[in-house]
Amino acid sequence: MLAKTMAYMSMEEGEGSSRAMVEEEPEIAFFDVETSMPWGPRERRTLLEFGSIFLCPRQLVEVAEPFITLVRPSDLGVVTEALERKGITRGALEDAPPFCDVADNIHNVLHGRIWAGHNIISFDSEIIREAFAEIGRSPPEPKGMIDTLPLLTQTFGRRAGNMKMANLADYFNLGPQIHRRIIFQNC
């Protein structure tokens, strides 16, 4: 169930004024991350890109500009050919800010909002928590979470394959899809 916040709004009535309690639902922050892919059990995933759009929960329309950033890893050796093919290049990451420089922005984007995305419960939210732990900061906390992975798995079972975004796009005949956060800029 989605949590709601309460806010007081002053309403003019004749010569006096009264205060009415109005329910405000937090915005929905649809977000996704790109990470490095660890090759061994001791290697960790590294946050390389974060992107989010903000929707009104009632009308499902964008209510703010998207937030997108690349994140420079401490070791550029985590950039693989697969990441380069997606457009996450060493050159682009060399010029990107480190996580500590964008942590406040990401916290402001996520904290107190409803988080939504595909596989965010077991992947994206964990990456965010790990990144904040690495710099010794408390992570943002959601008002609620909407994860499309369990919703689609429950609805379609495995008819749509392994439930990765590209396979879902094929299943629904959506054409080729590029799985990358920076695409939010074109929304």
Summary of the structure (lengths in Angstrom):
residues: 187
radius of gyration: 19.3
end to end distance: 27.9
largest distance: 71.3
contacts: 505
relative contact order: 0.17
helix: 33%
strand: 27%
